[in-house]
Amino acid sequence: MKIIVIGTGYVGLVSSIGLAELGHTVFGVDKDHHKINTLLKGQEPFYEPDLGRLLKKNLKSHRLFFTASLAEVINKAEMIFICVGTPPKKDGSADLTYVKQVAQDINKYAKTGKVVITKSTVPVGTGQMIEDILNQKNGRRFFAVSCPEFLREGKAIYDFFHPDRIVVGAVKESTGYKVMNLFAKIKTHKIVTARETAELIKYASNAFLATKISFINEIANLCERVGADVEEVAKGMGYDKRIGPAFLKAGIGYGGSCFPKDVRALRQLAGGSGYNFRLLKSVIEVNSRQRKLFIEKIKRVMGSLNQKTITVLGLAFKDNTDDIRESAAIDIVKILQKAGAKVKVYDPEAMVNAKCLLHKKTVFCESPYAALEGSQAMIIATEWPIFADLSWNRVRVLMKKPVIFDGKNIVDDKKVRKLGFKYYPVGR
């Protein structure tokens, strides 16, 4: 099958490469000429394990192409995936400007009707809006289909080929199965359903996972007050098959490009439909407060932060990515600097992106050890495995004061305490 993927951001590029690897001929389209030139050279524009290898492989096999001109390729393909951004508006709702523009461009250049599939996370009703735009001209029949993505940053390539499920939503069941057939080589649960249902499944999934995170963080806050251990509580909960262990990891709150945006968008969608989704309001509030509570703990231990040298290890919102969007680590750095602290930082992948957001006084270091030299406290803000496996004897010598605030609970507390560190985790 010949396929067009519009948008070569995170979702679009992973989808383009994944579909090409499945044997389809894929044309990736993006208006950003610089990005297209970068991709044509086989260079990945962001960090994601295995992305670069599969990009080069499918370019070489001539199954994957990139262009800045939709008009040039639109009539070569039967199906078009929309993978453009849906950033939040000020009120939290999804901004569909880019989606609408793509629909208008397809309507302008396509000579015949096609199946147009949204991979972008969009509110319920977007498929109908797209179809209305596409079918403004007589003589062509377009079908708008929803096929939400469920990719985890840092594991996106694996998730594309080993998903828990594939969801396709269409008005006509036959159209839905036609789209599902693109993924025939992937063995998993496959759901063909109504378009509106598919659109809501993505929002509901992310909102539920965010709710689990906020819930376990509330339990962690209670644990600190009653002498319980949130890690053991989560383990005891996770063995219950009705609950499961996933996303029961206490810390400094969720971030990234999906959870914050999608939770707010779902709440706005509910409000616009006349329903007050009270639970999501609490999920958002708990997540925001979690970072503030962590800073309060640091202040209780260290007193005034003014002129104190503090190291923050980790800037990405999670490990195995360079994505810093709505990262708790970035928020913590800014709060520390506002309190007068001198902040040194290190992240194995997110340093370049972080330099665009953080104050020029932030000290970016070439290694965790360089960042820890002379520091009066260490904050672990991203769960990179290397931060759990530091040479603690070396760290003990480098730091001015051996204090660890573990925002991800990844350090062996017995080991570091035995070496003389003061160790402050979350919920323990």
PEURBEL-V558991 format. One record per pair of residues at least 12 apart in sequence whose C-alpha atoms are under 10 Angstrom apart, sorted by sequence separation. I is the first residue (numbers start at 1). J is the second residue. If there is no record, write none. Layout:
((I	J) (I	J))
//
This chain:
((4	16) (5	17) (16	28) (42	54) (43	55) (44	56) (84	96) (85	97) (86	98) (118	130) (130	142) (131	143) (132	144) (151	163) (168	180) (180	192) (218	230) (234	246) (267	279) (268	280) (315	327) (316	328) (317	329) (333	345) (352	364) (404	416) (411	423) (413	425) (3	16) (15	28) (16	29) (39	52) (42	55) (43	56) (84	97) (85	98) (86	99) (103	116) (117	130) (130	143) (131	144) (150	163) (167	180) (177	190) (179	192) (217	230) (220	233) (234	247) (235	248) (267	280) (314	327) (315	328) (316	329) (317	330) (351	364) (403	416) (404	417) (5	19) (41	55) (42	56) (84	98) (85	99) (116	130) (130	144) (131	145) (149	163) (150	164) (166	180) (177	191) (216	230) (219	233) (220	234) (234	248) (235	249) (266	280) (267	281) (314	328) (315	329) (316	330) (351	365) (402	416) (403	417) (411	425) (13	28) (40	55) (41	56) (42	57) (83	98) (84	99) (116	131) (128	143) (129	144) (130	145) (150	165) (176	191) (177	192) (216	231) (219	234) (233	248) (234	249) (314	329) (315	330) (351	366) (402	417) (409	424) (410	425) (3	19) (12	28) (13	29) (39	55) (40	56) (42	58) (82	98) (83	99) (115	131) (127	143) (128	144) (149	165) (150	166) (176	192) (177	193) (234	250) (264	280) (313	329) (314	330) (315	331) (329	345) (343	359) (409	425) (2	19) (3	20) (12	29) (39	56) (42	59) (82	99) (84	101) (127	144) (128	145) (149	166) (150	167) (166	183) (175	192) (176	193) (216	233) (231	248) (263	280) (264	281) (267	284) (312	329) (315	332) (344	361) (345	362) (346	363) (347	364) (378	395) (402	419) (403	420) (404	421) (405	422) (406	423) (407	424) (408	425) (409	426) (1	19) (2	20) (12	30) (41	59) (42	60) (84	102) (116	134) (126	144) (127	145) (148	166) (149	167) (174	192) (176	194) (216	234) (230	248) (231	249) (263	281) (312	330) (315	333) (343	361) (344	362) (345	363) (346	364) (347	365) (348	366) (368	386) (388	406) (402	420) (403	421) (404	422) (405	423) (406	424) (407	425) (408	426) (409	427) (1	20) (40	59) (83	102) (99	118) (126	145) (127	146) (147	166) (148	167) (173	192) (176	195) (230	249) (231	250) (264	283) (342	361) (343	362) (344	363) (345	364) (346	365) (347	366) (348	367) (368	387) (387	406) (402	421) (403	422) (404	423) (405	424) (406	425) (407	426) (409	428) (8	28) (39	59) (82	102) (114	134) (126	146) (147	167) (148	168) (166	186) (172	192) (173	193) (230	250) (263	283) (264	284) (312	332) (342	362) (343	363) (344	364) (345	365) (346	366) (347	367) (348	368) (375	395) (388	408) (396	416) (401	421) (402	422) (403	423) (404	424) (405	425) (406	426) (407	427) (2	23) (3	24) (4	25) (5	26) (6	27) (7	28) (8	29) (9	30) (82	103) (99	120) (113	134) (146	167) (147	168) (148	169) (165	186) (166	187) (172	193) (173	194) (263	284) (312	333) (337	358) (341	362) (342	363) (343	364) (344	365) (345	366) (346	367) (347	368) (369	390) (373	394) (374	395) (378	399) (388	409) (389	410) (390	411) (401	422) (402	423) (403	424) (404	425) (405	426) (1	23) (2	24) (3	25) (4	26) (5	27) (6	28) (7	29) (8	30) (113	135) (124	146) (146	168) (147	169) (161	183) (165	187) (166	188) (167	189) (168	190) (169	191) (170	192) (171	193) (172	194) (173	195) (311	333) (337	359) (345	367) (346	368) (368	390) (369	391) (372	394) (373	395) (377	399) (388	410) (389	411) (1	24) (2	25) (3	26) (4	27) (5	28) (6	29) (7	30) (8	31) (99	122) (107	130) (145	168) (146	169) (147	170) (160	183) (163	186) (164	187) (165	188) (166	189) (167	190) (168	191) (169	192) (170	193) (171	194) (172	195) (260	283) (310	333) (334	357) (345	368) (346	369) (372	395) (373	396) (374	397) (375	398) (376	399) (377	400) (378	401) (383	406) (387	410) (388	411) (389	412) (392	415) (393	416) (396	419) (1	25) (2	26) (3	27) (4	28) (5	29) (6	30) (7	31) (8	32) (40	64) (96	120) (107	131) (110	134) (122	146) (145	169) (146	170) (161	185) (162	186) (163	187) (164	188) (165	189) (166	190) (167	191) (168	192) (169	193) (170	194) (171	195) (260	284) (312	336) (330	354) (334	358) (337	361) (344	368) (346	370) (347	371) (372	396) (373	397) (374	398) (375	399) (376	400) (377	401) (378	402) (379	403) (380	404) (381	405) (382	406) (383	407) (384	408) (387	411) (388	412) (392	416) (396	420) (1	26) (2	27) (3	28) (4	29) (5	30) (6	31) (7	32) (40	65) (96	121) (121	146) (144	169) (145	170) (146	171) (161	186) (162	187) (163	188) (164	189) (165	190) (166	191) (167	192) (168	193) (169	194) (170	195) (171	196) (259	284) (322	347) (333	358) (334	359) (337	362) (345	370) (346	371) (369	394) (370	395) (372	397) (373	398) (374	399) (375	400) (376	401) (377	402) (378	403) (379	404) (380	405) (381	406) (382	407) (383	408) (385	410) (396	421) (9	35) (13	39) (39	65) (40	66) (80	106) (96	122) (100	126) (103	129) (104	130) (107	133) (108	134) (113	139) (114	140) (115	141) (116	142) (117	143) (118	144) (119	145) (120	146) (121	147) (122	148) (144	170) (145	171) (160	186) (161	187) (162	188) (163	189) (164	190) (165	191) (166	192) (167	193) (168	194) (169	195) (170	196) (310	336) (322	348) (323	349) (324	350) (333	359) (344	370) (345	371) (346	372) (369	395) (372	398) (373	399) (374	400) (375	401) (376	402) (377	403) (378	404) (379	405) (380	406) (381	407) (382	408) (383	409) (384	410) (385	411) (393	419) (395	421) (8	35) (39	66) (40	67) (94	121) (95	122) (96	123) (99	126) (103	130) (106	133) (107	134) (112	139) (113	140) (114	141) (115	142) (116	143) (117	144) (118	145) (119	146) (120	147) (121	148) (143	170) (144	171) (145	172) (161	188) (163	190) (167	194) (168	195) (169	196) (170	197) (260	287) (309	336) (310	337) (321	348) (322	349) (323	350) (324	351) (330	357) (331	358) (344	371) (345	372) (368	395) (371	398) (372	399) (373	400) (374	401) (375	402) (376	403) (377	404) (378	405) (379	406) (380	407) (381	408) (383	410) (392	419) (393	420) (8	36) (38	66) (39	67) (94	122) (95	123) (102	130) (103	131) (105	133) (106	134) (107	135) (111	139) (112	140) (113	141) (114	142) (115	143) (116	144) (117	145) (118	146) (119	147) (120	148) (121	149) (143	171) (144	172) (167	195) (169	197) (170	198) (308	336) (319	347) (320	348) (321	349) (322	350) (323	351) (325	353) (330	358) (334	362) (343	371) (344	372) (370	398) (371	399) (372	400) (375	403) (376	404) (377	405) (378	406) (379	407) (380	408) (381	409) (382	410) (383	411) (36	65) (37	66) (93	122) (94	123) (100	129) (101	130) (103	132) (104	133) (105	134) (107	136) (108	137) (111	140) (112	141) (113	142) (114	143) (115	144) (116	145) (117	146) (118	147) (119	148) (120	149) (121	150) (143	172) (147	176) (168	197) (169	198) (220	249) (221	250) (308	337) (319	348) (320	349) (321	350) (322	351) (324	353) (325	354) (333	362) (344	373) (369	398) (379	408) (380	409) (392	421) (36	66) (37	67) (93	123) (96	126) (99	129) (100	130) (103	133) (104	134) (107	137) (110	140) (112	142) (113	143) (114	144) (115	145) (116	146) (117	147) (118	148) (119	149) (145	175) (146	176) (167	197) (168	198) (169	199) (220	250) (221	251) (254	284) (306	336) (307	337) (311	341) (315	345) (319	349) (320	350) (322	352) (323	353) (324	354) (369	399) (372	402) (380	410) (8	39) (13	44) (35	66) (36	67) (37	68) (74	105) (75	106) (99	130) (103	134) (117	148) (118	149) (119	150) (144	175) (145	176) (167	198) (168	199) (212	243) (216	247) (217	248) (219	250) (220	251) (253	284) (305	336) (306	337) (308	339) (309	340) (310	341) (311	342) (312	343) (313	344) (314	345) (315	346) (316	347) (319	350) (322	353) (323	354) (344	375) (380	411) (13	45) (26	58) (35	67) (36	68) (70	102) (74	106) (101	133) (102	134) (104	136) (110	142) (143	175) (144	176) (147	179) (167	199) (169	201) (215	247) (216	248) (217	249) (218	250) (255	287) (305	337) (306	338) (307	339) (308	340) (309	341) (310	342) (311	343) (312	344) (313	345) (314	346) (315	347) (316	348) (322	354) (325	357) (343	375) (18	51) (21	54) (25	58) (35	68) (77	110) (100	133) (107	140) (143	176) (146	179) (147	180) (213	246) (214	247) (215	248) (216	249) (217	250) (253	286) (254	287) (255	288) (305	338) (306	339) (307	340) (308	341) (309	342) (310	343) (311	344) (312	345) (313	346) (314	347) (315	348) (316	349) (317	350) (324	357) (342	375) (345	378) (14	48) (17	51) (20	54) (21	55) (33	67) (34	68) (71	105) (75	109) (76	110) (78	112) (79	113) (80	114) (81	115) (82	116) (83	117) (84	118) (86	120) (87	121) (100	134) (145	179) (167	201) (212	246) (213	247) (214	248) (215	249) (216	250) (217	251) (253	287) (254	288) (305	339) (306	340) (307	341) (308	342) (309	343) (310	344) (311	345) (312	346) (313	347) (314	348) (315	349) (316	350) (344	378) (345	379) (347	381) (10	45) (17	52) (20	55) (23	58) (32	67) (33	68) (70	105) (71	106) (74	109) (75	110) (78	113) (79	114) (80	115) (81	116) (82	117) (83	118) (84	119) (85	120) (86	121) (107	142) (167	202) (212	247) (213	248) (214	249) (215	250) (216	251) (217	252) (252	287) (253	288) (304	339) (305	340) (306	341) (307	342) (308	343) (309	344) (310	345) (311	346) (312	347) (313	348) (314	349) (315	350) (316	351) (347	382) (9	45) (10	46) (18	54) (21	57) (26	62) (27	63) (28	64) (29	65) (30	66) (31	67) (32	68) (33	69) (70	106) (73	109) (74	110) (75	111) (78	114) (79	115) (80	116) (81	117) (82	118) (83	119) (84	120) (85	121) (86	122) (106	142) (211	247) (212	248) (213	249) (214	250) (217	253) (251	287) (252	288) (253	289) (254	290) (304	340) (305	341) (306	342) (307	343) (314	350) (315	351) (348	384) (8	45) (9	46) (10	47) (14	51) (17	54) (18	55) (20	57) (21	58) (25	62) (26	63) (27	64) (28	65) (29	66) (30	67) (31	68) (71	108) (72	109) (73	110) (74	111) (75	112) (77	114) (78	115) (79	116) (80	117) (81	118) (82	119) (83	120) (84	121) (85	122) (86	123) (209	246) (210	247) (212	249) (213	250) (214	251) (216	253) (252	289) (253	290) (254	291) (291	328) (295	332) (299	336) (304	341) (305	342) (314	351) (316	353) (347	384) (10	48) (13	51) (17	55) (20	58) (25	63) (26	64) (27	65) (28	66) (29	67) (30	68) (31	69) (71	109) (74	112) (75	113) (77	115) (78	116) (79	117) (80	118) (81	119) (82	120) (83	121) (209	247) (212	250) (213	251) (214	252) (252	290) (253	291) (290	328) (291	329) (294	332) (298	336) (315	353) (316	354) (348	386) (16	55) (17	56) (19	58) (20	59) (24	63) (25	64) (26	65) (27	66) (28	67) (29	68) (30	69) (31	70) (70	109) (71	110) (75	114) (81	120) (82	121) (208	247) (209	248) (213	252) (214	253) (251	290) (252	291) (292	331) (315	354) (14	54) (17	57) (18	58) (21	61) (23	63) (24	64) (25	65) (26	66) (27	67) (28	68) (29	69) (30	70) (70	110) (74	114) (213	253) (214	254) (250	290) (251	291) (252	292) (288	328) (291	331) (292	332) (295	335) (299	339) (347	387) (14	55) (17	58) (20	61) (22	63) (23	64) (28	69) (29	70) (103	144) (213	254) (252	293) (253	294) (287	328) (291	332) (295	336) (13	55) (16	58) (17	59) (20	62) (21	63) (28	70) (29	71) (127	169) (252	294) (20	63) (21	64) (27	70) (29	72) (127	170) (128	171) (210	253) (211	254) (251	294) (252	295) (288	331) (292	335) (19	63) (20	64) (29	73) (127	171) (210	254) (291	335) (19	64) (20	65) (28	73) (29	74) (147	192) (209	254) (210	255) (377	422) (378	423) (379	424) (380	425) (17	63) (18	64) (27	73) (146	192) (333	379) (379	425) (16	63) (17	64) (27	74) (146	193) (332	379) (16	64) (17	65) (146	194) (147	195) (210	258) (211	259) (333	381) (16	65) (27	76) (145	194) (146	195) (210	259) (332	381) (16	66) (27	77) (118	168) (145	195) (146	196) (148	198) (209	259) (210	260) (329	379) (26	77) (117	168) (118	169) (144	195) (145	196) (146	197) (147	198) (148	199) (207	258) (208	259) (329	380) (330	381) (25	77) (28	80) (117	169) (146	198) (147	199) (148	200) (150	202) (206	258) (207	259) (210	262) (211	263) (311	363) (329	381) (26	79) (27	80) (28	81) (29	82) (30	83) (117	170) (145	198) (146	199) (148	201) (149	202) (206	259) (207	260) (210	263) (328	381) (329	382) (26	80) (29	83) (30	84) (145	199) (146	200) (148	202) (205	259) (206	260) (207	261) (209	263) (311	365) (313	367) (314	368) (327	381) (328	382) (147	202) (148	203) (150	205) (203	258) (206	261) (207	262) (208	263) (313	368) (327	382) (150	206) (203	259) (206	262) (207	263) (312	368) (205	262) (206	263) (207	264) (311	368) (8	66) (203	261) (204	262) (205	263) (207	265) (311	369) (313	371) (117	176) (203	262) (204	263) (207	266) (311	370) (312	371) (313	372) (115	175) (202	262) (203	263) (206	266) (207	267) (256	316) (257	317) (311	371) (312	372) (2	63) (3	64) (4	65) (5	66) (6	67) (7	68) (115	176) (203	264) (255	316) (256	317) (310	371) (311	372) (4	66) (6	68) (117	179) (203	265) (204	266) (255	317) (256	318) (310	372) (311	373) (319	381) (320	382) (81	144) (115	178) (116	179) (203	266) (254	317) (255	318) (309	372) (310	373) (311	374) (312	375) (318	381) (319	382) (320	383) (321	384) (6	70) (79	143) (80	144) (81	145) (82	146) (115	179) (202	266) (203	267) (253	317) (254	318) (309	373) (310	374) (311	375) (317	381) (318	382) (319	383) (320	384) (5	70) (16	81) (80	145) (81	146) (82	147) (83	148) (218	283) (256	321) (260	325) (261	326) (309	374) (310	375) (311	376) (312	377) (313	378) (314	379) (315	380) (316	381) (317	382) (318	383) (319	384) (320	385) (4	70) (15	81) (81	147) (83	149) (200	266) (257	323) (260	326) (309	375) (310	376) (311	377) (312	378) (313	379) (314	380) (315	381) (316	382) (317	383) (318	384) (319	385) (16	83) (128	195) (215	282) (256	323) (257	324) (258	325) (259	326) (260	327) (308	375) (309	376) (310	377) (311	378) (312	379) (313	380) (314	381) (315	382) (316	383) (15	83) (127	195) (128	196) (211	279) (214	282) (215	283) (218	286) (255	323) (256	324) (257	325) (258	326) (308	376) (309	377) (310	378) (311	379) (312	380) (313	381) (314	382) (315	383) (316	384) (4	73) (12	81) (126	195) (127	196) (211	280) (214	283) (217	286) (218	287) (221	290) (255	324) (256	325) (257	326) (308	377) (309	378) (310	379) (311	380) (312	381) (313	382) (314	383) (3	73) (4	74) (12	82) (13	83) (125	195) (126	196) (210	280) (213	283) (214	284) (217	287) (255	325) (256	326) (257	327) (312	382) (313	383) (314	384) (3	74) (4	75) (11	82) (12	83) (124	195) (125	196) (211	282) (212	283) (214	285) (215	286) (255	326) (256	327) (313	384) (4	76) (11	83) (12	84) (124	196) (125	197) (127	199) (207	279) (208	280) (211	283) (214	286) (215	287) (218	290) (221	293) (254	326) (255	327) (256	328) (3	76) (4	77) (10	83) (11	84) (12	85) (123	196) (124	197) (126	199) (207	280) (210	283) (211	284) (213	286) (214	287) (217	290) (221	294) (254	327) (255	328) (313	386) (314	387) (2	76) (3	77) (4	78) (5	79) (6	80) (7	81) (8	82) (9	83) (10	84) (11	85) (124	198) (125	199) (210	284) (213	287) (214	288) (253	327) (254	328) (255	329) (302	376) (313	387) (2	77) (3	78) (4	79) (5	80) (6	81) (7	82) (8	83) (9	84) (10	85) (124	199) (125	200) (208	283) (211	286) (214	289) (252	327) (253	328) (302	377) (1	77) (2	78) (3	79) (4	80) (5	81) (6	82) (7	83) (8	84) (9	85) (123	199) (124	200) (207	283) (211	287) (214	290) (252	328) (253	329) (1	78) (2	79) (3	80) (4	81) (5	82) (6	83) (7	84) (8	85) (122	199) (123	200) (124	201) (207	284) (210	287) (251	328) (252	329) (1	79) (2	80) (3	81) (4	82) (5	83) (6	84) (7	85) (121	199) (122	200) (329	407) (5	84) (120	199) (121	200) (123	202) (124	203) (298	377) (328	407) (119	199) (122	202) (123	203) (252	332) (118	199) (121	202) (122	203) (298	379) (120	202) (121	203) (311	399) (310	399) (309	399) (318	408) (7	98) (309	400) (309	401) (6	99) (310	403) (311	404) (312	405) (313	406) (7	102) (6	102) (79	178) (79	179) (302	403) (301	403) (54	157) (79	182) (153	256) (15	119) (49	153) (50	154) (51	155) (153	257) (301	405) (48	153) (49	154) (50	155) (51	156) (153	258) (298	403) (47	153) (48	154) (49	155) (50	156) (51	157) (152	258) (298	404) (12	119) (47	154) (48	155) (49	156) (50	157) (298	405) (11	119) (12	120) (48	156) (49	157) (50	158) (297	405) (11	120) (48	157) (49	158) (11	121) (295	405) (5	116) (294	405) (4	116) (5	117) (6	118) (294	406) (5	118) (6	119) (7	120) (294	407) (5	119) (291	407) (301	422) (301	424) (298	424) (297	424) (252	380) (297	425) (252	381) (297	426) (251	381) (252	382) (294	424) (251	382) (294	425) (251	383) (294	426) (293	426) (15	149) (15	151) (290	426) (12	149) (14	151) (121	258) (11	149) (18	156) (11	150) (18	157) (22	161) (123	262) (11	151) (17	157) (18	158) (21	161) (121	261) (122	262) (10	151) (15	156) (18	159) (19	160) (121	262) (11	153) (14	156) (15	157) (18	160) (19	161) (123	265) (124	266) (10	153) (14	157) (17	160) (18	161) (122	265) (123	266) (121	265) (122	266) (11	156) (14	159) (15	160) (123	268) (124	269) (10	156) (14	160) (123	269) (252	406) (253	407) (251	406) (252	407) (253	408) (251	407) (252	408) (250	407) (251	408) (252	409) (24	182) (250	408) (251	409) (23	182) (249	408) (250	409) (251	410) (22	182) (249	409) (22	183) (22	184) (23	185) (19	182) (22	185) (19	183) (22	186) (153	317) (154	318) (155	319) (18	183) (153	318) (154	319) (155	320) (153	319) (154	320) (155	321) (94	261) (153	320) (154	321) (92	260) (93	261) (94	262) (153	321) (154	322) (92	261) (93	262) (152	321) (153	322) (154	323) (87	257) (92	262) (93	263) (94	264) (95	265) (153	323) (87	258) (92	263) (93	264) (94	265) (88	260) (89	261) (92	264) (93	265) (94	266) (88	261) (91	264) (92	265) (93	266) (87	261) (88	262) (91	265) (92	266) (93	267) (94	268) (251	425) (252	426) (86	261) (87	262) (89	264) (92	267) (93	268) (94	269) (250	425) (251	426) (86	262) (88	264) (89	265) (92	268) (93	269) (250	426) (251	427) (88	265) (91	268) (92	269) (249	426) (250	427) (87	265) (231	409) (250	428) (3	182) (93	272) (230	409) (1	182) (233	427) (231	426) (230	426) (231	427) (232	428) (229	426) (230	427) (231	428) (229	427) (230	428) (228	427) (229	428) (227	427) (228	428) (224	425) (226	427) (227	428) (224	426) (225	427) (226	428) (223	426) (224	427) (225	428) (223	427) (224	428) (220	425) (221	426) (222	427) (223	428) (220	426) (221	427) (222	428) (220	427) (221	428) (219	427) (220	428) (217	426) (218	427) (217	427) (216	427) (10	257) (49	320) (48	320) (49	321) (47	320) (48	321) (47	321) (48	322) (46	321) (47	322) (48	323) (46	322) (47	323) (46	323) (48	349) (47	349) (46	349) (47	350) (46	350) (46	353) (10	323))
//
